Amino acid sequence: MRILFVGPGGSVHTARWMSQLSDEPWELFLFPTELYYIRPETPRATILDVEDRFAINAPSYIVLRDRFYSAWGYNWPLRRGLYRAGKWARLLAPEFDNPAWRLARVIDRLRPDIVHSFGLHLGGYLTLAAKDFCQRPFPIWIATNWGSDLFLFGRLERHKERLSKVMTNIDYYWCECTRDVELAKAWGVPPQKILPPVPVAGGFDVEEAAQLRQPGPVSARRLIVLKGYQDWAGRALTAIYALRLCRERLQGYEIAIYTGGRDPEAVQIAGELLAQDVGINVTFIPPRTPHKTMLRWHGRARISIGLSISDSIAISLLEAMLMGSFPIQSNTGAAHEWIQDGCTGFIVPPEDPYAVAEALQQALARDELIDSAAAVNLEVIKSRCDRRTTGELVKSAYKRVIEEASISLNRRNHGANVSEAVTS
């Protein structure tokens, strides 16, 4: 099987999803919507449309193909001359700067069995645009909804038309929660074309993760981890203000803030001021931190906070559950499908610091709540998010898609033969 993925190349979600297929003899290709570096979790694959393949540090099992390869099937061979070659390429093909045109050229040449786009507004929009440029019949198209695609962007006027076109053109739809299944149905996707929900980053190696947890009861931990996104969706500043409201209970605690958002400066400023004013240690976890390192942070934490005005499951929620940390998560995602509010986590409004502070106060004060939640949440992850289980489900879904396509093709060919026989 040959699968062409279209989505963010530097995303840990992209890398971990693809890694679920690493033990299959399938050919994996990635056409990145952006690529700043290659995640260490990325499996054996060919990464296409790289701007300068000599500027990217890639392990030996990763094959890099540049934009000249996308357009004409050959890499630019030299370390020098790339800029001048690009100028000549634009004279030869004015569409050379259009990633949709380049993606279409790749699809026509590679002829993958499946094109799988990640994020309806990321890989989905690009794949839709590429489809108009393709000269050959378009492959099976699976589109995965990443978090906010339908729940948030589906309510915004500037996205509605393009999302509608994506949902009309796809062959199969994938998502990670029941909420987004129902949304897809409302957008007209037939139930038989909706694949079983799976977390967009796949499952966890539960046994390996156990080695990364701090020994002892979770209630003895004195660390709070915060997902530090403050942008169109993230509301980390709400959480930081809520932490200020709990300053009396924070003595003896440390705060760790992951600064992987698009514009981390506001969060870094607020975090530094929090440390000075409250008198506690605040550590900033840098972007591109390896996944195992992030699990270690959650494995040292008593509480993990993630706030946003839109999300699906939120992978940080699942990481917290896996590592024993008590989750405080916004009510604008699918947290309610994984935790019980008030028992195994708290589900809060993302823009109300007082509600978040109240949840924090309880989580800081109630040791028995923390320890009992840790035990229950780990069992939930073992039963629903073990890497072996989710990996088999994902591989079975791809095989099902190919099988259904084969059956459909055979039926069409049989119908054509019958029609020809009747006519003759």
MIVEX-368896 format. One record per residue (C-alpha): x, z, y; residue in three letters. Coordinates in steps of 0.5 Angstrom, whole numbers, plus 2048, in hexadecimal, padded with zeros to 3 digits. Last residue first. Layout:
REM residues N
+-----+-----+-----+-----+
:  px :  pz :  py :   r :
+-----+-----+-----+-----+
:   X :   Z :   Y : ALA :
...
+-----+-----+-----+-----+
REM end
This chain:
REM residues 424
+-----+-----+-----+-----+
:  px :  pz :  py :   r :
+-----+-----+-----+-----+
: 7D0 : 7C7 : 7F4 : SER :
: 7CD : 7CC : 7F9 : THR :
: 7CB : 7D1 : 7F3 : VAL :
: 7D2 : 7D1 : 7F1 : ALA :
: 7D5 : 7D2 : 7F8 : GLU :
: 7D0 : 7D7 : 7FA : SER :
: 7D2 : 7DB : 7F3 : VAL :
: 7D9 : 7DA : 7F5 : ASN :
: 7D8 : 7DD : 7FC : ALA :
: 7D5 : 7E3 : 7F9 : GLY :
: 7DA : 7E4 : 7F4 : HIS :
: 7DF : 7E4 : 7FA : ASN :
: 7DB : 7E8 : 7FE : ARG :
: 7DA : 7ED : 7F9 : ARG :
: 7E2 : 7ED : 7F7 : ASN :
: 7E3 : 7EE : 7FE : LEU :
: 7DF : 7F4 : 7FE : SER :
: 7E2 : 7F7 : 7F8 : ILE :
: 7E9 : 7F6 : 7FB : SER :
: 7E7 : 7FA : 801 : ALA :
: 7E4 : 800 : 7FD : GLU :
: 7EA : 800 : 7F9 : GLU :
: 7EF : 800 : 7FF : ILE :
: 7EA : 806 : 803 : VAL :
: 7EA : 80A : 7FD : ARG :
: 7F2 : 80A : 7FC : LYS :
: 7F2 : 80C : 803 : TYR :
: 7EE : 812 : 802 : ALA :
: 7F1 : 814 : 7FC : SER :
: 7F8 : 814 : 7FF : LYS :
: 7F4 : 819 : 805 : VAL :
: 7F1 : 81D : 7FF : LEU :
: 7F7 : 81E : 7FB : GLU :
: 7FB : 820 : 802 : GLY :
: 7F6 : 825 : 804 : THR :
: 7F6 : 828 : 7FD : THR :
: 7FE : 829 : 7FD : ARG :
: 7FF : 82A : 804 : ARG :
: 7FA : 831 : 803 : ASP :
: 7F5 : 830 : 809 : CYS :
: 7EE : 832 : 806 : ARG :
: 7EF : 838 : 800 : SER :
: 7F6 : 83A : 802 : LYS :
: 7F4 : 83A : 80A : ILE :
: 7EE : 83E : 809 : VAL :
: 7F2 : 843 : 805 : GLU :
: 7F7 : 844 : 80A : LEU :
: 7F1 : 845 : 80F : ASN :
: 7EE : 84B : 80B : VAL :
: 7F5 : 84E : 80A : ALA :
: 7F6 : 84E : 812 : ALA :
: 7EF : 850 : 814 : ALA :
: 7F0 : 856 : 810 : SER :
: 7F7 : 858 : 813 : ASP :
: 7F5 : 856 : 81A : ILE :
: 7EE : 85A : 81A : LEU :
: 7F1 : 860 : 817 : GLU :
: 7F6 : 860 : 81D : ASP :
: 7F1 : 860 : 822 : ARG :
: 7F4 : 861 : 829 : ALA :
: 7F7 : 85B : 82B : LEU :
: 7F2 : 857 : 828 : ALA :
: 7ED : 85A : 82B : GLN :
: 7F0 : 85A : 832 : GLN :
: 7F2 : 852 : 831 : LEU :
: 7EA : 851 : 830 : ALA :
: 7E9 : 854 : 836 : GLU :
: 7EE : 851 : 83A : ALA :
: 7EB : 84A : 837 : VAL :
: 7E5 : 84C : 83A : ALA :
: 7E8 : 84E : 841 : TYR :
: 7EC : 848 : 841 : PRO :
: 7E6 : 843 : 841 : ASP :
: 7E8 : 83C : 840 : GLU :
: 7E9 : 83B : 839 : PRO :
: 7E2 : 83E : 837 : PRO :
: 7E4 : 843 : 831 : VAL :
: 7E4 : 842 : 829 : ILE :
: 7E8 : 849 : 826 : PHE :
: 7EB : 849 : 81F : GLY :
: 7EA : 84B : 818 : THR :
: 7E4 : 850 : 81A : CYS :
: 7E1 : 84F : 821 : GLY :
: 7E0 : 848 : 820 : ASP :
: 7E1 : 846 : 819 : GLN :
: 7E6 : 841 : 818 : ILE :
: 7E7 : 83A : 815 : TRP :
: 7E1 : 836 : 817 : GLU :
: 7E0 : 83A : 81E : HIS :
: 7E6 : 838 : 820 : ALA :
: 7E4 : 830 : 821 : ALA :
: 7E5 : 82F : 828 : GLY :
: 7E2 : 831 : 82F : THR :
: 7E2 : 839 : 82D : ASN :
: 7E9 : 83A : 82F : SER :
: 7ED : 83E : 82A : GLN :
: 7F0 : 845 : 829 : ILE :
: 7F3 : 845 : 822 : PRO :
: 7F6 : 84B : 81F : PHE :
: 7FD : 849 : 81C : SER :
: 7FE : 849 : 814 : GLY :
: 802 : 843 : 814 : MET :
: 7FD : 83F : 811 : LEU :
: 7F8 : 841 : 816 : MET :
: 7FC : 840 : 81B : ALA :
: 7FE : 839 : 819 : GLU :
: 7F7 : 837 : 818 : LEU :
: 7F6 : 839 : 81F : LEU :
: 7FC : 835 : 822 : SER :
: 7F9 : 82F : 81E : ILE :
: 7F3 : 82F : 823 : ALA :
: 7ED : 82E : 81F : ILE :
: 7EA : 829 : 824 : SER :
: 7EB : 82A : 82B : ASP :
: 7E8 : 82A : 832 : SER :
: 7E8 : 82F : 838 : ILE :
: 7EF : 832 : 835 : SER :
: 7F1 : 839 : 833 : LEU :
: 7F6 : 83B : 82E : GLY :
: 7F8 : 842 : 82D : ILE :
: 7FC : 845 : 827 : SER :
: 7FC : 84C : 826 : ILE :
: 800 : 851 : 821 : ARG :
: 806 : 84C : 821 : ALA :
: 80C : 84C : 81D : ARG :
: 80A : 846 : 818 : GLY :
: 807 : 843 : 81E : HIS :
: 80E : 842 : 821 : TRP :
: 811 : 840 : 81A : ARG :
: 80B : 83B : 819 : LEU :
: 80E : 838 : 820 : MET :
: 815 : 837 : 81D : THR :
: 812 : 834 : 817 : LYS :
: 80F : 82F : 81B : HIS :
: 815 : 82D : 81F : PRO :
: 815 : 82E : 826 : THR :
: 814 : 828 : 82A : ARG :
: 812 : 82B : 830 : PRO :
: 816 : 832 : 832 : PRO :
: 813 : 839 : 830 : ILE :
: 813 : 83D : 836 : PHE :
: 814 : 844 : 835 : THR :
: 811 : 84A : 83A : VAL :
: 814 : 851 : 839 : ASN :
: 80F : 856 : 83C : ILE :
: 80F : 85A : 843 : GLY :
: 808 : 858 : 845 : VAL :
: 80A : 855 : 84C : ASP :
: 811 : 852 : 84A : GLN :
: 80F : 84F : 843 : ALA :
: 808 : 84D : 846 : LEU :
: 80C : 849 : 84C : LEU :
: 810 : 845 : 847 : GLU :
: 80A : 843 : 843 : GLY :
: 806 : 841 : 849 : ALA :
: 80C : 83D : 84B : ILE :
: 80D : 83A : 844 : GLN :
: 806 : 838 : 843 : VAL :
: 806 : 834 : 84A : ALA :
: 80C : 831 : 848 : GLU :
: 80A : 82F : 841 : PRO :
: 807 : 828 : 843 : ASP :
: 805 : 824 : 83D : ARG :
: 805 : 82A : 838 : GLY :
: 80A : 82C : 833 : GLY :
: 80C : 833 : 837 : THR :
: 80A : 837 : 831 : TYR :
: 80A : 83E : 834 : ILE :
: 80D : 844 : 830 : ALA :
: 80A : 84B : 833 : ILE :
: 80E : 852 : 831 : GLU :
: 80A : 858 : 830 : TYR :
: 80D : 860 : 832 : GLY :
: 808 : 860 : 837 : GLN :
: 803 : 85B : 837 : LEU :
: 7FD : 860 : 837 : ARG :
: 7FD : 862 : 83E : GLU :
: 7FE : 85B : 840 : ARG :
: 7F7 : 859 : 83D : CYS :
: 7F5 : 855 : 843 : LEU :
: 7FC : 852 : 844 : ARG :
: 7FB : 84F : 83D : LEU :
: 7F4 : 84C : 83F : ALA :
: 7F8 : 849 : 845 : TYR :
: 7FC : 846 : 840 : ILE :
: 7F7 : 843 : 83C : ALA :
: 7F3 : 840 : 841 : THR :
: 7FA : 83D : 843 : LEU :
: 7FA : 83A : 83C : ALA :
: 7F4 : 836 : 83D : ARG :
: 7F5 : 82F : 83A : GLY :
: 7F1 : 829 : 83A : ALA :
: 7F3 : 825 : 840 : TRP :
: 7F9 : 829 : 841 : ASP :
: 7FC : 830 : 840 : GLN :
: 7FF : 830 : 839 : TYR :
: 802 : 837 : 837 : GLY :
: 800 : 838 : 830 : LYS :
: 801 : 840 : 830 : LEU :
: 804 : 844 : 82B : VAL :
: 804 : 84C : 82C : ILE :
: 809 : 850 : 829 : LEU :
: 809 : 858 : 827 : ARG :
: 808 : 857 : 81F : ARG :
: 806 : 85E : 81C : ALA :
: 7FF : 85B : 81B : SER :
: 801 : 856 : 817 : VAL :
: 803 : 85A : 811 : PRO :
: 80A : 85A : 80F : GLY :
: 80F : 854 : 80E : PRO :
: 810 : 84F : 813 : GLN :
: 80D : 848 : 811 : ARG :
: 812 : 842 : 80F : LEU :
: 812 : 843 : 808 : GLN :
: 80B : 843 : 807 : ALA :
: 80B : 83C : 80B : ALA :
: 80F : 839 : 805 : GLU :
: 809 : 83B : 800 : GLU :
: 804 : 839 : 805 : VAL :
: 806 : 832 : 805 : ASP :
: 801 : 830 : 80B : PHE :
: 7FC : 82B : 80B : GLY :
: 7FB : 824 : 80F : GLY :
: 7FD : 823 : 816 : ALA :
: 7F6 : 820 : 818 : VAL :
: 7F2 : 826 : 814 : PRO :
: 7EE : 822 : 80F : VAL :
: 7E7 : 820 : 80F : PRO :
: 7E4 : 81C : 80A : PRO :
: 7E4 : 814 : 80C : LEU :
: 7DE : 812 : 810 : ILE :
: 7DC : 80B : 80E : LYS :
: 7D7 : 80D : 809 : GLN :
: 7D4 : 811 : 80F : PRO :
: 7D3 : 80A : 813 : PRO :
: 7D6 : 80B : 81A : VAL :
: 7D1 : 80A : 81F : GLY :
: 7D4 : 80E : 825 : TRP :
: 7CF : 814 : 823 : ALA :
: 7D2 : 814 : 81C : LYS :
: 7D9 : 815 : 81F : ALA :
: 7D7 : 81B : 823 : LEU :
: 7D4 : 81E : 81C : GLU :
: 7DB : 81D : 819 : VAL :
: 7DE : 81F : 81F : ASP :
: 7DA : 826 : 81E : ARG :
: 7DC : 826 : 817 : THR :
: 7E3 : 827 : 818 : CYS :
: 7EA : 823 : 817 : GLU :
: 7E8 : 81C : 818 : CYS :
: 7E9 : 815 : 815 : TRP :
: 7E5 : 80F : 816 : TYR :
: 7E5 : 808 : 812 : TYR :
: 7E4 : 801 : 813 : ASP :
: 7E5 : 801 : 81B : ILE :
: 7E2 : 7FC : 820 : ASN :
: 7DC : 800 : 822 : THR :
: 7DF : 806 : 823 : MET :
: 7E5 : 803 : 827 : VAL :
: 7E0 : 7FF : 82B : LYS :
: 7DC : 805 : 82D : SER :
: 7E2 : 809 : 82F : LEU :
: 7E4 : 804 : 833 : ARG :
: 7DD : 804 : 837 : GLU :
: 7DC : 80B : 837 : LYS :
: 7E3 : 80D : 83A : HIS :
: 7E3 : 80C : 841 : ARG :
: 7DC : 80F : 841 : GLU :
: 7DE : 816 : 83E : LEU :
: 7DA : 819 : 839 : ARG :
: 7DD : 816 : 833 : GLY :
: 7E4 : 818 : 836 : PHE :
: 7E2 : 81F : 835 : LEU :
: 7DF : 820 : 82E : PHE :
: 7E1 : 819 : 82C : LEU :
: 7E8 : 818 : 82C : ASP :
: 7EA : 820 : 82E : SER :
: 7EC : 822 : 827 : GLY :
: 7F0 : 81C : 824 : TRP :
: 7EB : 817 : 821 : ASN :
: 7EE : 813 : 81C : THR :
: 7ED : 80B : 81B : ALA :
: 7ED : 807 : 815 : ILE :
: 7EE : 800 : 815 : TRP :
: 7EE : 7FB : 80F : ILE :
: 7F2 : 7F5 : 811 : PRO :
: 7F0 : 7F0 : 816 : PHE :
: 7F0 : 7E9 : 814 : PRO :
: 7F5 : 7E5 : 817 : ARG :
: 7F7 : 7E3 : 81E : GLN :
: 7F7 : 7EA : 821 : CYS :
: 7F6 : 7EA : 829 : PHE :
: 7EF : 7ED : 829 : ASP :
: 7F1 : 7F2 : 824 : LYS :
: 7F7 : 7F5 : 828 : ALA :
: 7F2 : 7F7 : 82E : ALA :
: 7EE : 7FC : 828 : LEU :
: 7F5 : 7FE : 825 : THR :
: 7F7 : 800 : 82C : LEU :
: 7F1 : 804 : 82E : TYR :
: 7F1 : 807 : 827 : GLY :
: 7F8 : 809 : 827 : GLY :
: 7F7 : 80E : 82D : LEU :
: 7F0 : 80F : 82F : HIS :
: 7ED : 80F : 828 : LEU :
: 7F3 : 813 : 826 : GLY :
: 7F7 : 811 : 820 : PHE :
: 7F6 : 80A : 81E : SER :
: 7F7 : 808 : 816 : HIS :
: 7F8 : 800 : 815 : VAL :
: 7F7 : 7FF : 80E : ILE :
: 7F9 : 7FA : 808 : ASP :
: 7FE : 7F8 : 80D : PRO :
: 7FF : 7F0 : 80F : ARG :
: 806 : 7F1 : 811 : LEU :
: 807 : 7EB : 815 : ARG :
: 7FF : 7EB : 818 : ASP :
: 800 : 7F2 : 819 : ILE :
: 806 : 7F2 : 81D : VAL :
: 804 : 7EC : 821 : ARG :
: 7FE : 7F0 : 823 : ALA :
: 802 : 7F6 : 825 : LEU :
: 806 : 7F2 : 82A : ARG :
: 800 : 7F0 : 82D : TRP :
: 7FD : 7F7 : 82E : ALA :
: 804 : 7F9 : 830 : PRO :
: 804 : 7F4 : 836 : ASN :
: 80B : 7F3 : 839 : ASP :
: 80C : 7ED : 835 : PHE :
: 805 : 7EA : 837 : GLU :
: 809 : 7E5 : 83C : PRO :
: 80C : 7E2 : 836 : ALA :
: 813 : 7DE : 837 : LEU :
: 814 : 7E0 : 83E : LEU :
: 812 : 7E7 : 83C : ARG :
: 817 : 7E7 : 836 : ALA :
: 81D : 7E4 : 83B : TRP :
: 81C : 7EA : 83F : LYS :
: 81C : 7EF : 839 : GLY :
: 823 : 7EB : 837 : ALA :
: 826 : 7ED : 83D : ARG :
: 824 : 7F5 : 83D : TYR :
: 826 : 7F5 : 835 : LEU :
: 82D : 7F2 : 837 : GLY :
: 831 : 7F7 : 833 : ARG :
: 830 : 7FB : 82D : ARG :
: 830 : 7F4 : 829 : LEU :
: 82B : 7F2 : 824 : PRO :
: 824 : 7F1 : 827 : TRP :
: 820 : 7F2 : 821 : ASN :
: 81C : 7EC : 81E : TYR :
: 815 : 7EB : 81C : GLY :
: 813 : 7E7 : 822 : TRP :
: 80F : 7EC : 827 : ALA :
: 80F : 7F3 : 823 : SER :
: 816 : 7F1 : 821 : TYR :
: 818 : 7F0 : 829 : PHE :
: 814 : 7F6 : 82A : ARG :
: 819 : 7FA : 826 : ASP :
: 819 : 7FC : 81E : ARG :
: 81C : 803 : 81C : LEU :
: 81D : 805 : 814 : VAL :
: 81C : 80C : 813 : ILE :
: 820 : 80E : 80D : TYR :
: 827 : 80F : 810 : SER :
: 824 : 814 : 815 : PRO :
: 823 : 811 : 81C : ALA :
: 826 : 813 : 823 : ASN :
: 823 : 80E : 828 : ILE :
: 827 : 80A : 82D : ALA :
: 829 : 805 : 828 : PHE :
: 822 : 803 : 827 : ARG :
: 820 : 801 : 82E : ASP :
: 819 : 800 : 830 : GLU :
: 817 : 802 : 828 : VAL :
: 811 : 7FD : 826 : ASP :
: 811 : 800 : 81F : LEU :
: 813 : 806 : 81B : ILE :
: 814 : 804 : 814 : THR :
: 812 : 80A : 80F : ALA :
: 816 : 810 : 80B : ARG :
: 812 : 816 : 80E : PRO :
: 812 : 819 : 815 : THR :
: 812 : 821 : 815 : GLU :
: 819 : 820 : 819 : PRO :
: 815 : 81D : 81E : ARG :
: 818 : 817 : 821 : ILE :
: 819 : 816 : 829 : TYR :
: 816 : 814 : 82F : TYR :
: 811 : 80F : 82C : LEU :
: 80A : 80D : 82F : GLU :
: 804 : 809 : 82C : THR :
: 808 : 809 : 826 : PRO :
: 808 : 803 : 821 : PHE :
: 809 : 807 : 81A : LEU :
: 80A : 804 : 813 : PHE :
: 80A : 807 : 80C : LEU :
: 80B : 803 : 806 : GLU :
: 808 : 806 : 800 : TRP :
: 80B : 809 : 7FA : PRO :
: 808 : 810 : 7FB : GLU :
: 80C : 816 : 7FC : ASP :
: 80C : 816 : 803 : SER :
: 805 : 815 : 804 : LEU :
: 804 : 81C : 807 : GLN :
: 80A : 81B : 80C : SER :
: 805 : 816 : 810 : MET :
: 801 : 81B : 812 : TRP :
: 806 : 820 : 813 : ARG :
: 80A : 81B : 818 : ALA :
: 804 : 818 : 81C : THR :
: 802 : 820 : 81D : HIS :
: 809 : 822 : 81F : VAL :
: 808 : 81C : 824 : SER :
: 80E : 818 : 827 : GLY :
: 80B : 812 : 824 : GLY :
: 804 : 812 : 828 : PRO :
: 7FF : 80E : 824 : GLY :
: 7FF : 807 : 820 : VAL :
: 800 : 808 : 818 : PHE :
: 801 : 802 : 814 : LEU :
: 800 : 803 : 80D : ILE :
: 802 : 7FE : 807 : ARG :
: 800 : 800 : 800 : MET :
+-----+-----+-----+-----+
REM end
